[in-house]
Amino acid sequence: MGLVELSVSDIDRSIEYWQRAIGLRVLSRENGTAELGADTPLLRFVEEPGARPADGFTGLYHVALLVPDRPALGRFLRHVADERVPVEGASDHAVSEAIYFRDPDRHGIEVYADRPRAEWEGKVFERMTTMPMDVDGVIASADGPFDGLPDGTTVGHVHLRVRDVDETVGFYHGLVGMGVMAQLGNSAAFLSAGGYHHHLGANVWESRGAPPAPPGTATLRHATIVLPDEAEQRRIADAVGGGEEREDGILVRDPSGNPLLLRRSSAAS
């Protein structure tokens, strides 16, 4: 997964939160937009003054920032505790350890570290779960002070609010070609490429049967799927019925109206 673009109601407020609480850096800013990341851009904000939170619609459930290792997660969690950053949850998923937040526009955020791949590869369906995080153990793993999210932090996965899980699986598995790694009946599914535990999550917990967010809401403008070459980019675009050709890729939508940018790995972010 690549850069995630979000609309926000007050770009100064969003930048302040994502810098102070999450630890990203502003990499560029102009004309009501800003890109934030670590060593590479991870988020792009587009200001829509006065936009309302997109609760109750399809769109982003959370963007998940993957830090390189458990000590990095420990440094981050110690920062969260020291700065008293409000937390939505902290979980051990067996495949990963994760901390959850919401920004001022109620965009969901996960910051997580994977457990060693050898512990879960080929066993995601059996292993992935939700248990309380060993907070003390994660903090104890910190190997130094927190100085922002480290270089090497990536968008590990994107979790979407969708209107129907079965049609979502039909799209991302049947057309895009991701593998189904785990599914919770008709309430949630987790899909990936290359055997990862999930690059994409989808659930109906807040959005079963819901439409996309209307104009005037702070919502997902697009998630990015990074593809190896133009042939794969074109294959997926054709499979899903075409899309909008853009300089940075091809913009398509899933059945819930969630926008996805199909980008070749050699293209600019």
N, C-alpha and C positions, 0 to 999 in steps of 0.2 A: 504494500500500500504506500501511497505517496501523500503529497500535500493535501490538507483538508481546508476548504474555503468556507467561511462562515460569515453571515451578515450579523452585525452587532449594532446596538442602539446608540452607543457612545464609545467611540474608539479609544479616547483617552482613558476612560474607566476600564475598558477591556485590557488595554496594554498594561495599565498599572496592576491589575489583578494577575495577569498571566506572568508578569515579571516578578512581582513580589511573592505571590503564593506558590506558583508552579515552577518558576525559575528559568523561564525562557528568556531569550534576548531578542531585541528588535534588530532585525537584519536589514530592513528597508522600510521606508514610509513615504508616501506621497499621495496627494489628491484623495484623501479619505480612505486610503487602504494602507495596510501594514502587513509585513511578513515577519513572523517570529519563528525562532528555532534554536538549535544549539549550534553545531557546525554547518548544518544545512537547513533550509526552510521547511518547517513542519506545518504551520498554520498561516493562513492568509485571512485577514479581517477586512470586510468591506462595510463601511459605516452606512447605516440607514437610520438617520436620527428619529428617535421616538418609537422604533420597532418594538413590538411586544414579544414576550416569550412565546414559543411555539408549542406550548403544552397541549396535549390532546390531538395532535396531528402526526402524520408520518414525518420522518426526518431523522435527525441525529439522536441516538440514545447516548452514546459517548464516543469520543475520540480517545484512543488508548496510546499513550506514549511509553514506548519500551526502552528502559534504561539498560545499559550493557550488562550489569551483574547485580547480585544481591548487596554488596557493599555500597553501590551507588544508590540503591533503593533505601538502604539504611541511612545514608547521609541525608537523603531527601526527607525521610520520615522524621528524623531528628529535627530538621528544619521546620517541618509542619508542626511538631510538638512545641518547639521553642517559640515559634511565631503565632501559635494558637490559631492556625488556619482551620476554618470549619471543614469537617470531613463528613462525607455522606456514608462511608463504610470502609472497612479494611478486611480483605478476605484472602484466604488460602484456597486456591483452586486446584491444588495438587500439581497442575502443569505450570502454575505461576503464582506469584504473590502480588496483590494489587490493592491500591488505595484509590478511593473515589471522591470526586468533588463536583460541584456545579459552579460555573462562573456567574457573573452578574446578570447575564441574559438567560441563565438556566441551561446553557449548553453543558452536557455531561462530559466529564473528564475522568480518565483512568490513568494512573502512573503505575507501571508494573515492571517486574523482572521475571524472566522465565526461570523455572527450575531446569536442571540439566536435561537436555533433549533425550539422552539415553534412558531417563526415568519414565518417559511418557510416549516416545515415538512408537507408533503402531498400536497404542493402547489408549488413545484420547477418549474414546467413548466410555471405556471402563474407568479411567482415572479421573477425568475432569469432574469437579464437584465444587461446592462452596462451603467452606468451614471458616471459623474465626482465624484471623491472622495471628501468628505469634509476634505481636508487636515488639515485645522486649527483645526477642531473638533477632528480628530485623534491625532494630536500632543498634543492637550490640555488634552487628556485622559491619557497621560504618567504619571506614578506615581513614577518616579525616573530616575536615569541616565541609559544609555545603557551600558551593560556589556556583550555584545554578545547575540545571540539568547538564550532564557532561556531553562532550563530543561523542558521537556514536549513538545518541538517542534517536530513535526513529518512530514513525507511526507504525506501531506493531500490528494494530488492527483497528477497524472501524465497526462499531455496533450501531445498527439502524433500528428505528421504529418502523414497522411495516404493518400493512393492513391484514395480511394473510400469510402464514408461514409456508403452507404447501405451495402456493404460487411463487413465493420467494425462492424456495428451494428449486422449483422448476426452472426459474430464471438463472440463478447463479450456478446451479449444478448442471441442469440440462442444456443451457445455452452458453453461458460463460465458460463452464468447464471446471469449476471448483469442486473439490471433493467434499462430501458431507462427513464431517468429523464427529458430530454428535447432534442429536435432536431431542428436544423435550416435547414430544407429541405435537400438538398444533399451537404451542405457545412460544417456542424458540428453536433456533437452529444455528449451528456453527459450522462454517465452511472455510476451506483453505486451498492453497496450491502447495505442492511439494511436501505434503505430510505435516505441515505446521499445525499446531492445535487449533488455531483459527485466525484467518486474516479478516474474516467478516462474520459478525454476529447479526442476528435479526430476531426481533421479538414483537409480540402484540400486547405486551403487558399494559401499555398505556395507549395503544393505537389500533386495536382490533377493528377492522372495517372503516378506519378513519381516512379522510382525504389528506392530500398534501397541505402544508401550511400555506395560508393565503398571503397575498401581498401585505406588507406592513408588519411582518413578523421577523424576529431574529432566528434564522434557520440555516440549514445546510444548503450552501450554494453548490458545492460538489465535493465528493470524495474522489480520490485518484487511485486507479488501478494501474500499476506500472507493468508494462508488458515487454517481452524480450526483443520484439522486432515488429516491423510494419505488417508483416504477414499475419501475425497473431492479432494485432490491433484491428486489421481489416476483417479477419475471420469473425471476431466477436461482434464488431459493429454490424456486419451483414447478418449474423445469427439473430441479433436482437431487433432487426428491422431498420438498420441505419441509424443516423444521428446527425448532430450538428458539427460540421467540420470547423475546427478552430486552429489557430496557429500553434497552440500547445497540446492539441490532441483532438479526439472525437468525443463530444458530449452526448451521452445516452441516458435513458431513465429506466429504472426498474419498474415492475408492475405497480409499486406503491408511489411512484412519482419521484423517488429519490434519485438525484442527479449524480452521474458517475462520469469522470473524465478518463477515457482510455488513452494512456500516454505511453509512447515508446521509451525504453530506458535511456536511449541516447538523446532524447529530446530535452529541452530546457524545462526546469520546474515551472 
